[in-house]
């Protein structure tokens, strides 16, 4: 096997849960090879580096081998190598730490825990920040 469609490969190596989601990511311009966004029908070869944008991180994967069939998670390292730069993971960690403070628009209402954290934060501001008697 010399070439495989990129949407099939992304699904086979478990980067996306379904092939439909992999296809849609390609159509939306979230999958790149080199400097160009690729279509789902683009054939890939071993040795190419694929970049996948899953906001806020852009992952990079080097193709080691090709497969059209979905595989178990233990087999994935034989088919791809994760070459994502460390600063991308730091960005992911910063986003996780910031939590509810940097809430994306359209993410819906806060969860019960987030609401309690917001109330606690706002309460501490009300008590500490504004001493009008001084």
DSSP file (Angstrom, degrees, kcal/mol; ACC not computed):
  #  RESIDUE AA STRUCTURE BP1 BP2  ACC     N-H-->O    O-->H-N    N-H-->O    O-->H-N    TCO  KAPPA ALPHA  PHI   PSI    X-CA   Y-CA   Z-CA
    1    1 A X              0   0    0      0, 0.0    65,-0.2     0, 0.0     3,-0.1   0.000 360.0 360.0 360.0 117.2    0.0    0.0    0.0
    2    2 A X        +     0   0    0      1,-0.3    44,-0.4    43,-0.1     2,-0.3   0.778 360.0  24.4 -98.1 -33.1    1.7    3.2   -1.2
    3    3 A X        -     0   0    0     42,-0.1     2,-0.3    40,-0.0    -1,-0.3  -0.977  57.0-177.9-138.1 149.0   -1.1    5.8   -0.6
    4    4 A X  E     -A   44   0A   0     40,-1.3    40,-2.6    -2,-0.3     2,-0.0  -0.992  38.9 -98.2-141.6 145.7   -4.2    6.2    1.6
    5    5 A X  E  >  -A   43   0A   0     -2,-0.3     4,-2.1    38,-0.2    38,-0.2  -0.383  32.6-129.2 -61.1 141.5   -6.8    8.8    1.8
    6    6 A X  H  > S+     0   0    0     36,-2.4     4,-2.6    33,-0.3     5,-0.2   0.863 105.6  54.7 -66.5 -36.0   -6.0   11.2    4.6
    7    7 A X  H  > S+     0   0    0     33,-1.4     4,-1.6     1,-0.2    -1,-0.2   0.897 109.9  47.8 -65.6 -37.5   -9.5   11.0    6.2
    8    8 A X  H  > S+     0   0    0     32,-0.3     4,-2.8     2,-0.2    -2,-0.2   0.917 113.2  47.8 -66.6 -42.6   -9.3    7.2    6.3
    9    9 A X  H  X S+     0   0    0     -4,-2.1     4,-2.5     2,-0.2     6,-0.2   0.917 109.4  52.0 -66.3 -43.3   -5.8    7.3    7.9
   10   10 A X  H  <>S+     0   0    0     -4,-2.6     5,-2.2     1,-0.2     6,-1.3   0.875 115.2  43.2 -60.8 -36.9   -6.8    9.9   10.5
   11   11 A X  H ><5S+     0   0    0     -4,-1.6     3,-1.4    -5,-0.2    -2,-0.2   0.906 111.8  53.6 -72.5 -42.8   -9.7    7.7   11.5
   12   12 A X  H 3<5S+     0   0    0     -4,-2.8    59,-1.6     1,-0.3    -2,-0.2   0.864 109.5  47.2 -63.3 -38.0   -7.6    4.4   11.4
   13   13 A X  T 3<5S-     0   0    0     -4,-2.5    -1,-0.3    -5,-0.1    -2,-0.2   0.259 116.7-114.1 -92.2  14.1   -4.9    5.8   13.8
   14   14 A X  T < 5S+     0   0    0     -3,-1.4    -3,-0.2     2,-0.2    -2,-0.1   0.735  78.3 128.3  68.5  28.0   -7.6    7.1   16.1
   15   15 A X  S   <S+     0   0    0     -5,-2.2     2,-0.3    -6,-0.2    -4,-0.2   0.851  81.4  30.7 -76.6 -35.7   -7.0   10.8   15.8
   16   16 A X  S    S-     0   0    0     -6,-1.3    -2,-0.2     1,-0.1    -1,-0.2  -0.933  78.5-134.3-121.6 149.1  -10.7   11.2   15.1
   17   17 A X  S    S+     0   0    0     -2,-0.3     2,-0.3    -3,-0.1    -1,-0.1   0.849  88.9  21.5 -71.5 -35.7  -13.5    9.0   16.5
   18   18 A X  S  > S-     0   0    0      1,-0.1     4,-1.7    -4,-0.0     5,-0.1  -0.915  72.9-123.6-130.9 159.5  -15.3    8.6   13.1
   19   19 A X  H  > S+     0   0    0     -2,-0.3     4,-2.6     1,-0.2     5,-0.2   0.837 112.4  59.3 -69.7 -31.6  -14.3    9.0    9.5
   20   20 A X  H  > S+     0   0    0      2,-0.2     4,-2.5     1,-0.2    -1,-0.2   0.913 105.3  47.9 -61.5 -43.3  -17.1   11.6    9.1
   21   21 A X  H  > S+     0   0    0      2,-0.2     4,-2.2     1,-0.2    -1,-0.2   0.889 111.1  51.5 -65.3 -39.3  -15.5   13.8   11.7
   22   22 A X  H  X S+     0   0    0     -4,-1.7     4,-1.8     2,-0.2    -2,-0.2   0.914 110.8  48.8 -62.6 -43.1  -12.1   13.4   10.1
   23   23 A X  H  X S+     0   0    0     -4,-2.6     4,-2.4     1,-0.2    -2,-0.2   0.919 110.8  49.6 -62.1 -45.4  -13.6   14.4    6.7
   24   24 A X  H  X S+     0   0    0     -4,-2.5     4,-2.1     1,-0.2    -1,-0.2   0.877 107.4  54.5 -64.2 -37.5  -15.3   17.4    8.2
   25   25 A X  H  <>S+     0   0    0     -4,-2.2     5,-2.7     2,-0.2     6,-0.5   0.907 110.0  47.6 -61.9 -41.1  -12.1   18.5    9.9
   26   26 A X  H ><5S+     0   0    0     -4,-1.8     3,-1.4     1,-0.2     5,-0.3   0.929 111.3  50.2 -64.2 -45.1  -10.4   18.4    6.5
   27   27 A X  H 3<5S+     0   0    0     -4,-2.4    -2,-0.2     1,-0.3    -1,-0.2   0.829 108.4  53.2 -63.4 -32.5  -13.2   20.3    4.8
   28   28 A X  T 3<5S-     0   0    0     -4,-2.1    -1,-0.3    -5,-0.2    -2,-0.2   0.430 118.7-110.0 -85.0   1.4  -13.0   23.0    7.5
   29   29 A X  T < 5S+     0   0    0     -3,-1.4    -3,-0.2     9,-0.3    -2,-0.1   0.765  82.5 124.0  80.3  25.7   -9.3   23.5    6.9
   30   30 A X      < +     0   0    0     -5,-2.7    23,-3.2    -6,-0.2     2,-0.5   0.463  58.6  70.7 -96.6  -2.6   -8.2   22.0   10.2
   31   31 A X  E     +B   52   0B   0     -6,-0.5     7,-2.1     7,-0.3     2,-0.3  -0.970  64.4 179.0-118.9 126.7   -5.9   19.4    8.6
   32   32 A X  E     -BC  51  37B   0     19,-3.0    19,-3.0    -2,-0.5     2,-0.4  -0.927  23.2-165.0-127.8 148.0   -2.6   20.6    7.0
   33   33 A X  E >  S-BC  50  36B   0      3,-2.3     3,-1.6    -2,-0.3     2,-0.4  -0.975  77.6 -36.5-127.3 117.9    0.3   19.0    5.2
   34   34 A X  T 3  S-     0   0    0     15,-0.7    17,-0.0    -2,-0.4    -2,-0.0  -0.575 125.2 -26.7  68.8-124.4    3.2   21.4    4.9
   35   35 A X  T 3  S+     0   0    0     -2,-0.4     2,-0.4    -3,-0.1    -1,-0.2   0.300 121.1  83.0-104.9   7.4    1.7   24.9    4.3
   36   36 A X  E <  S-C   33   0B   0     -3,-1.6    -3,-2.3     0, 0.0     2,-0.1  -0.922  73.3-125.9-122.8 138.5   -1.5   23.8    2.7
   37   37 A X  E     -C   32   0B   0     -2,-0.4     2,-0.3    -5,-0.2    -5,-0.2  -0.493  35.3-139.7 -70.5 148.2   -4.9   22.7    4.0
   38   38 A X        -     0   0    0     -7,-2.1    -7,-0.3    -2,-0.1    -9,-0.3  -0.819   3.0-125.6-117.4 154.0   -5.9   19.3    2.5
   39   39 A X    >   -     0   0    0     -2,-0.3     3,-1.7     1,-0.1   -33,-0.3  -0.537  34.1-108.6 -86.7 159.9   -9.2   17.9    1.2
   40   40 A X  T 3  S+     0   0    0      1,-0.3   -33,-1.4   -17,-0.2   -32,-0.3   0.772 117.8  57.6 -61.4 -24.7  -10.4   14.5    2.7
   41   41 A X  T 3  S+     0   0    0    -36,-0.1    -1,-0.3   -35,-0.1     2,-0.1   0.493  76.9 121.7 -85.7  -2.4   -9.6   12.8   -0.6
   42   42 A X    <   -     0   0    0     -3,-1.7   -36,-2.4   -37,-0.1     2,-0.3  -0.406  60.7-132.7 -64.1 129.9   -5.9   13.8   -0.5
   43   43 A X  E     -A    5   0A   0    -38,-0.2     2,-0.3    -2,-0.1   -38,-0.2  -0.649  21.3-158.4 -84.4 140.7   -3.6   10.7   -0.6
   44   44 A X  E     -A    4   0A   0    -40,-2.6   -40,-1.3    -2,-0.3     2,-0.3  -0.801   2.4-154.5-116.8 160.8   -0.8   10.6    1.9
   45   45 A X    >   -     0   0    0     -2,-0.3     3,-1.5   -42,-0.2    18,-0.2  -0.864  35.5 -81.5-128.4 163.3    2.5    8.7    2.0
   46   46 A X  T 3  S+     0   0    0    -44,-0.4    18,-0.2    -2,-0.3     3,-0.1  -0.393 113.0  34.9 -63.1 139.8    4.8    7.4    4.7
   47   47 A X  T 3  S+     0   0    0     16,-3.3    -1,-0.2     1,-0.4     2,-0.1   0.174  85.2 124.3 101.1 -16.7    7.2   10.2    5.9
   48   48 A X    <   -     0   0    0     -3,-1.5    15,-2.9    14,-0.1     2,-0.5  -0.442  56.5-133.5 -76.4 151.7    4.7   13.1    5.6
   49   49 A X  E     - D   0  62B   0     13,-0.2   -15,-0.7    -2,-0.1     2,-0.4  -0.932  19.6-161.7-108.1 125.5    4.0   15.3    8.6
   50   50 A X  E     -BD  33  61B   0     11,-3.3    11,-2.9    -2,-0.5     2,-0.5  -0.890   3.9-154.5-109.7 133.2    0.3   16.1    9.2
   51   51 A X  E     -BD  32  60B   0    -19,-3.0   -19,-3.0    -2,-0.4     2,-0.5  -0.930   8.8-169.0-109.0 131.0   -0.9   19.0   11.3
   52   52 A X  E     -BD  31  59B   0      7,-2.7     7,-2.8    -2,-0.5     2,-0.7  -0.977  12.1-146.4-122.2 120.8   -4.3   18.7   13.0
   53   53 A X  E     + D   0  58B   0    -23,-3.2     2,-0.4    -2,-0.5     5,-0.2  -0.786  25.9 164.5 -90.8 115.3   -5.9   21.8   14.6
   54   54 A X  E >   - D   0  57B   0      3,-2.8     3,-2.2    -2,-0.7    -2,-0.1  -0.851  56.9 -85.1-124.3  91.9   -8.0   20.9   17.6
   55   55 A X  T 3  S+     0   0    0     -2,-0.4     3,-0.1     1,-0.3    -2,-0.0  -0.007 112.0  16.6 -47.2 136.8   -8.3   24.3   19.3
   56   56 A X  T 3  S+     0   0    0     32,-0.0    -1,-0.3     0, 0.0     2,-0.3  -0.965 125.9  54.5 -92.5   8.6   -6.4   25.6   21.2
   57   57 A X  E <   -D   54   0B   0     -3,-2.2    -3,-2.8    34,-0.1     2,-0.6  -0.781  59.4-151.1-110.2 146.3   -3.7   23.1   20.1
   58   58 A X  E     -D   53   0B   0     -2,-0.3    -5,-0.2    -5,-0.2    27,-0.2  -0.951  22.4-157.4-111.8 109.6   -2.2   22.2   16.7
   59   59 A X  E     -D   52   0B   0     -7,-2.8    -7,-2.7    -2,-0.6     2,-0.4  -0.573   1.1-153.1 -85.6 149.1   -1.0   18.6   16.9
   60   60 A X  E     -D   51   0B   0     -9,-0.2    23,-2.2    -2,-0.2    24,-0.5  -0.989  12.2-176.2-124.6 132.5    1.7   17.3   14.5
   61   61 A X  E     -DE  50  82B   0    -11,-2.9   -11,-3.3    -2,-0.4     2,-0.5  -0.991  17.4-144.7-130.9 134.7    2.0   13.6   13.4
   62   62 A X  E     -DE  49  81B   0     19,-3.1    19,-2.1    -2,-0.4     2,-0.6  -0.862  23.7-127.5 -97.4 129.6    4.6   11.9   11.3
   63   63 A X  E     + E   0  80B   0    -15,-2.9   -16,-3.3    -2,-0.5    17,-0.2  -0.655  34.3 168.0 -78.8 118.3    3.2    9.1    9.1
   64   64 A X        -     0   0    0     15,-2.3     2,-0.3    -2,-0.6    16,-0.2   0.793  67.4  -2.2 -96.8 -38.1    5.3    6.0    9.7
   65   65 A X  S    S-     0   0    0     14,-1.6    -1,-0.4   -20,-0.1     2,-0.3  -0.950  71.9-115.9-149.5 165.3    3.0    3.4    7.9
   66   66 A X        +     0   0    0     -2,-0.3     2,-0.3   -65,-0.2    14,-0.0  -0.800  30.3 165.1-111.0 148.3   -0.3    3.4    6.1
   67   67 A X        -     0   0    0     -2,-0.3   -55,-0.2     1,-0.1   -54,-0.1  -0.960  26.4-167.2-157.7 142.1   -3.6    1.7    7.0
   68   68 A X  S    S+     0   0    0     -2,-0.3     2,-0.4   -56,-0.1    -1,-0.1   0.493  74.4  79.3-102.6  -8.8   -7.2    2.0    5.9
   69   69 A X  S    S-     0   0    0      1,-0.0     2,-0.1   -57,-0.0   -61,-0.0  -0.831  87.2-110.6-107.0 139.2   -8.5   -0.2    8.7
   70   70 A X        -     0   0    0     -2,-0.4     2,-0.3   -57,-0.1   -58,-0.2  -0.357  40.3-162.0 -65.2 142.3   -9.1    1.1   12.3
   71   71 A X        -     0   0    0    -59,-1.6     2,-0.1     1,-0.1    -1,-0.1  -0.758  23.0 -88.7-125.1 167.8   -6.7   -0.4   14.8
   72   72 A X    >>  -     0   0    0     -2,-0.3     3,-1.4     1,-0.1     4,-0.7  -0.382  42.4-110.4 -71.3 156.0   -6.3   -0.9   18.5
   73   73 A X  G >4 S+     0   0    0      1,-0.3     3,-0.5     2,-0.2     4,-0.4   0.789 115.8  61.3 -61.1 -29.6   -4.6    1.8   20.5
   74   74 A X  G 34 S+     0   0    0      1,-0.2    -1,-0.3     2,-0.1     3,-0.2   0.754 103.0  51.0 -70.2 -22.8   -1.6   -0.3   21.2
   75   75 A X  G X4 S+     0   0    0     -3,-1.4     3,-1.7     1,-0.2     4,-0.5   0.655  85.6  88.0 -87.0 -16.7   -0.8   -0.6   17.4
   76   76 A X  G XX S+     0   0    0     -4,-0.7     3,-2.1    -3,-0.5     4,-1.6   0.852  77.4  62.4 -55.3 -42.8   -1.0    3.2   16.7
   77   77 A X  G 34 S+     0   0    0     -4,-0.4    -1,-0.3     1,-0.3    -2,-0.1   0.737  97.9  59.6 -59.5 -19.7    2.7    3.9   17.5
   78   78 A X  G <4 S+     0   0    0     -3,-1.7    -1,-0.3     1,-0.2    -2,-0.2   0.708 112.7  38.2 -75.5 -19.8    3.7    1.6   14.6
   79   79 A X  T <4 S+     0   0    0     -3,-2.1   -15,-2.3    -4,-0.5   -14,-1.6   0.642 123.5  18.8-107.8 -19.9    1.8    3.8   12.2
   80   80 A X  E  <  -E   63   0B   0     -4,-1.6     2,-0.4   -17,-0.2    -1,-0.2  -0.993  55.4-146.4-151.2 157.3    2.4    7.3   13.5
   81   81 A X  E     -E   62   0B   0    -19,-2.1   -19,-3.1    -2,-0.3     2,-0.7  -0.993  23.5-130.0-124.9 130.1    4.8    9.4   15.6
   82   82 A X  E     +E   61   0B   0     -2,-0.4   -21,-0.2   -21,-0.2    -2,-0.0  -0.701  32.2 168.4 -81.1 114.0    3.6   12.4   17.6
   83   83 A X        +     0   0    0    -23,-2.2   -22,-0.2    -2,-0.7     2,-0.2  -0.040  19.3 148.7-115.1  29.1    6.0   15.2   16.8
   84   84 A X        -     0   0    0    -24,-0.5   -25,-0.1     1,-0.1     5,-0.1  -0.451  53.1-110.8 -65.7 130.3    3.9   18.0   18.4
   85   85 A X    >>  -     0   0    0    -27,-0.2     3,-1.2    -2,-0.2     4,-0.8  -0.288  21.2-120.2 -62.2 149.2    6.1   20.8   19.8
   86   86 A X  H 3> S+     0   0    0      1,-0.3     4,-1.9     2,-0.2     3,-0.5   0.823 109.0  65.4 -60.7 -34.3    6.2   21.1   23.6
   87   87 A X  H 3> S+     0   0    0      1,-0.2     4,-1.9     2,-0.2    -1,-0.3   0.782  95.3  59.0 -64.0 -24.7    4.8   24.7   23.5
   88   88 A X  H <> S+     0   0    0     -3,-1.2     4,-1.8     2,-0.2    -1,-0.2   0.897 106.4  46.9 -67.8 -39.3    1.6   23.4   22.1
   89   89 A X  H  X S+     0   0    0     -4,-0.8     4,-2.4    -3,-0.5    -2,-0.2   0.850 109.5  54.2 -70.0 -33.2    1.1   21.2   25.2
   90   90 A X  H  X S+     0   0    0     -4,-1.9     4,-2.6     2,-0.2    -1,-0.2   0.895 107.1  51.6 -64.7 -39.1    2.0   24.1   27.4
   91   91 A X  H  X S+     0   0    0     -4,-1.9     4,-2.1     2,-0.2    -2,-0.2   0.899 109.6  49.6 -61.8 -41.7   -0.8   26.1   25.7
   92   92 A X  H  X S+     0   0    0     -4,-1.8     4,-2.1     2,-0.2    -2,-0.2   0.907 111.1  49.1 -63.7 -42.6   -3.2   23.2   26.4
   93   93 A X  H  X S+     0   0    0     -4,-2.4     4,-2.5     2,-0.2    -2,-0.2   0.904 110.1  50.8 -64.3 -42.3   -2.1   23.1   30.1
   94   94 A X  H  X S+     0   0    0     -4,-2.6     4,-2.3     1,-0.2    -1,-0.2   0.895 110.5  49.8 -62.6 -39.4   -2.6   26.9   30.4
   95   95 A X  H  X S+     0   0    0     -4,-2.1     4,-1.2     2,-0.2    -1,-0.2   0.888 111.1  49.1 -66.2 -38.8   -6.0   26.6   28.9
   96   96 A X  H  < S+     0   0    0     -4,-2.1    -2,-0.2     1,-0.2    -1,-0.2   0.902 112.2  48.3 -67.2 -40.8   -6.9   23.8   31.3
   97   97 A X  H  < S+     0   0    0     -4,-2.5    -2,-0.2     1,-0.2    -1,-0.2   0.900 106.2  56.2 -66.6 -41.3   -5.7   25.8   34.3
   98   98 A X  H >< S+     0   0    0     -4,-2.3     3,-2.0     1,-0.2    -1,-0.2   0.821  82.2 161.0 -64.4 -29.3   -7.5   29.0   33.3
   99   99 A X  G ><  +     0   0    0     -4,-1.2     3,-0.6     1,-0.3    -1,-0.2  -0.183  64.9   3.8  54.3-122.6  -10.7   27.0   33.3
  100  100 A X  G >  S+     0   0    0      1,-0.2     3,-0.9    -3,-0.2    -1,-0.3   0.670 118.9  74.0 -73.7 -17.3  -13.9   29.1   33.6
  101  101 A X  G <  S+     0   0    0     -3,-2.0     2,-0.5     1,-0.3    -1,-0.2   0.903 101.8  40.8 -64.6 -41.0  -12.0   32.4   33.5
  102  102 A X  G <  S+     0   0    0     -3,-0.6    -1,-0.3    -4,-0.2     2,-0.2  -0.421  85.5 172.2-103.7  55.9  -11.3   32.1   29.7
  103  103 A X    <   -     0   0    0     -3,-0.9     2,-0.1    -2,-0.5    -3,-0.1  -0.469  31.0-123.9 -72.2 130.0  -14.6   30.7   28.7
  104  104 A X    >   -     0   0    0     -2,-0.2     3,-1.4     1,-0.1     2,-0.2  -0.425  31.8-100.9 -71.0 146.4  -15.2   30.4   25.0
  105  105 A X  T 3  S+     0   0    0      1,-0.2    -1,-0.1     2,-0.1     0, 0.0  -0.468 107.6  24.3 -67.3 137.4  -18.3   32.1   23.6
  106  106 A X  T 3  S+     0   0    0     -2,-0.2    -1,-0.2     2,-0.1     3,-0.1   0.582  80.3 124.1  85.3  11.2  -21.2   29.7   23.0
  107  107 A X    <   -     0   0    0     -3,-1.4    -2,-0.1     1,-0.3     2,-0.1   0.455  68.6-128.9 -83.4   1.3  -20.0   27.2   25.6
  108  108 A X        -     0   0    0     -4,-0.1    -1,-0.3     2,-0.0    -2,-0.1  -0.304  48.4 -20.6  85.8-171.2  -23.3   27.4   27.3
  109  109 A X  S    S-     0   0    0      1,-0.1     2,-0.1    -3,-0.1     6,-0.0  -0.340  75.1 -98.1 -72.8 154.0  -24.1   27.9   31.0
  110  110 A X        -     0   0    0      1,-0.1    -1,-0.1     4,-0.1    -2,-0.0  -0.381  40.0-112.3 -68.3 151.4  -21.5   27.3   33.6
  111  111 A X     >  -     0   0    0      1,-0.1     4,-2.7    -3,-0.1     5,-0.2  -0.226  35.0 -97.4 -72.3 172.6  -21.7   23.9   35.5
  112  112 A X  H  > S+     0   0    0      1,-0.2     4,-2.2     2,-0.2     5,-0.2   0.913 126.5  48.2 -59.8 -43.2  -22.6   23.8   39.1
  113  113 A X  H  > S+     0   0    0      2,-0.2     4,-2.5     1,-0.2    -1,-0.2   0.923 112.0  48.9 -64.0 -44.6  -18.9   23.7   40.1
  114  114 A X  H  > S+     0   0    0      1,-0.2     4,-2.5     2,-0.2    -2,-0.2   0.896 110.1  52.5 -62.1 -39.6  -18.0   26.6   37.8
  115  115 A X  H  X S+     0   0    0     -4,-2.7     4,-2.5     2,-0.2    -1,-0.2   0.915 109.8  48.0 -62.8 -43.5  -20.9   28.6   39.2
  116  116 A X  H  X S+     0   0    0     -4,-2.2     4,-2.7     2,-0.2    -2,-0.2   0.913 111.6  50.3 -63.2 -42.3  -19.6   28.0   42.8
  117  117 A X  H  X S+     0   0    0     -4,-2.5     4,-2.5     2,-0.2    -2,-0.2   0.905 111.2  49.2 -62.2 -41.2  -16.1   29.0   41.8
  118  118 A X  H  X S+     0   0    0     -4,-2.5     4,-3.0     2,-0.2     5,-0.2   0.920 111.8  48.2 -62.9 -44.4  -17.4   32.1   40.2
  119  119 A X  H  X S+     0   0    0     -4,-2.5     4,-2.5     2,-0.2    -2,-0.2   0.908 112.4  48.8 -63.5 -41.6  -19.4   33.0   43.3
  120  120 A X  H  X S+     0   0    0     -4,-2.7     4,-2.0     2,-0.2    -2,-0.2   0.921 113.9  46.4 -63.9 -43.6  -16.5   32.4   45.5
  121  121 A X  H  X S+     0   0    0     -4,-2.5     4,-1.6     2,-0.2    -2,-0.2   0.930 114.7  46.0 -64.0 -47.0  -14.2   34.5   43.3
  122  122 A X  H  X S+     0   0    0     -4,-3.0     4,-2.2     1,-0.2    -2,-0.2   0.870 111.3  53.8 -66.2 -36.5  -16.7   37.4   43.1
  123  123 A X  H  X S+     0   0    0     -4,-2.5     4,-2.0    -5,-0.2    -1,-0.2   0.892 107.0  50.4 -64.4 -40.2  -17.4   37.2   46.8
  124  124 A X  H  X S+     0   0    0     -4,-2.0     4,-2.2     1,-0.2     5,-0.4   0.851 110.3  50.8 -68.3 -32.5  -13.7   37.6   47.6
  125  125 A X  H  X>S+     0   0    0     -4,-1.6     4,-1.9     2,-0.2     5,-0.5   0.920 109.2  50.4 -67.8 -43.1  -13.5   40.6   45.3
  126  126 A X  H  <5S+     0   0    0     -4,-2.2     4,-0.5     1,-0.2    -2,-0.2   0.891 117.0  40.0 -62.8 -39.5  -16.5   42.2   47.0
  127  127 A X  H  <5S+     0   0    0     -4,-2.0    -1,-0.2    -5,-0.1    -2,-0.2   0.902 126.4  29.8 -78.3 -41.5  -15.0   41.8   50.5
  128  128 A X  H  <5S+     0   0    0     -4,-2.2     3,-0.2    -5,-0.2    -3,-0.2   0.874 114.2  51.8 -89.9 -40.5  -11.3   42.6   49.8
  129  129 A X  T  <5S+     0   0    0     -4,-1.9     2,-0.7    -5,-0.4    -3,-0.1   0.764 103.2  53.4 -78.3 -26.6  -11.1   45.0   46.9
  130  130 A X      < +     0   0    0     -5,-0.5     2,-1.0    -4,-0.5    -1,-0.2  -0.708  51.7 163.8-120.8  83.7  -13.4   47.8   48.0
  131  131 A X    >   +     0   0    0     -2,-0.7     3,-0.5    -3,-0.2    -4,-0.0  -0.835   7.2 175.1 -94.3 100.4  -12.8   49.2   51.5
  132  132 A X  T 3   +     0   0    0     -2,-1.0    -1,-0.2     1,-0.2    -2,-0.0   0.644  68.1  69.6 -82.2 -15.2  -14.8   52.4   51.3
  133  133 A X  T 3         0   0    0      1,-0.2    -1,-0.2    -3,-0.1    -2,-0.0   0.712 360.0 360.0 -77.1 -20.3  -14.2   53.4   54.9
  134  134 A X    <         0   0    0     -3,-0.5    -1,-0.2     0, 0.0    -2,-0.1   0.486 360.0 360.0 -76.8 360.0  -10.5   54.1   54.5
